[in-house]
């Protein structure tokens, strides 16, 4: 499902025009991105959490040059679904 599909579905279900829905969805995504870049997690009860995970420093290999490089410690965004959401997805896959 793409962002356009999400906008269409919300517009159809709520009766709100697509331009307003698109602006709302874009604004939501911007707020989540800004929060995560400020190292603040976003918690949506019943849906899940957008969190910042810290990756430890590690050693990697460049096979083509046969060299070793060090990848420094860094943060990455991640999504952790709520238990009810995860269970709902599990139940749907069991039925298929």
N, C-alpha and C positions, 0 to 999 in steps of 0.2 A: 504494500500500500504506500503510495507516495503522499507528499504534502498536499498536492492538488486533490487527491482522493479523499483525504481527511477533511479538507475544506468543503468539498462537495457534500460529504456525508453529514457534517455538522450543519451546513446550510439547509439541507433537506430535512433533517430532524428538528431543527429549531425554527425554521422559517426566516432566519436572519439572512440578509443578502451576503453573497459570497465575498464582496470587497471588505465588509466589516469582519467577517469570520477570518479572512486571510490576514487582516491587520492584527487581529487578536492572537492568532496562532504565531505570527512573526514576532509579536511583542513578547509572548510567552517564551519562545525559544531564545530571544535576546536576553531576557531576564535570567534564564537558566544559564546561558553562556557566561554572562557577567558575574553571576554568583559563583560559578565554579572557578572562573579565572581569579576571583578574589579569595579563593580557598574556602568558600562557604558551601555546604551541602544543601540540597533542596529536597525536602521531604513532602511527599504527596500521599496522605493517609489512604490506604486501600488500593493504591496504584503502585508506588515504589519510591525509591530515592535515587536522585542523581548525586553521585558522590565523587570526591577527588581521592584517587588512590596514589600512594607513593611507591614508585618502583625503585628498588635498590640499585646501586651501582653494580655493573657486571662487566665481564670481559667477553668480547666477541671476536670472531675471526673473519677477516676478509679473505675468502678462499682464492679469488683471482690474483691477489697480490701476495698471498701467503704471509699476511701480517696479522698481528693482534692489536685490537683497539679496545679502549675502555669507554663504555657507555656510562655517562654520569647518572647519578640519582636524579629522577625527574617525576613529575606528577602527571597523571592521565585521568581523563574523565571516565566514569563508569556508571552503569545503571544497575541497581539492585531491586528486583521486583518484590512487592509485598507478598507475604505468604498466601493471602487469599487469591491474589492475581496469579501467582505461580501454580497454585492448586487448580484454579480454573483452567489454565492452559493444559495441565497434566490430564485433567478429566476429559477435555476435548480430544486429546490425542489418543486416549484409551478407547473412546467411542469409534474412532475411525479404523 
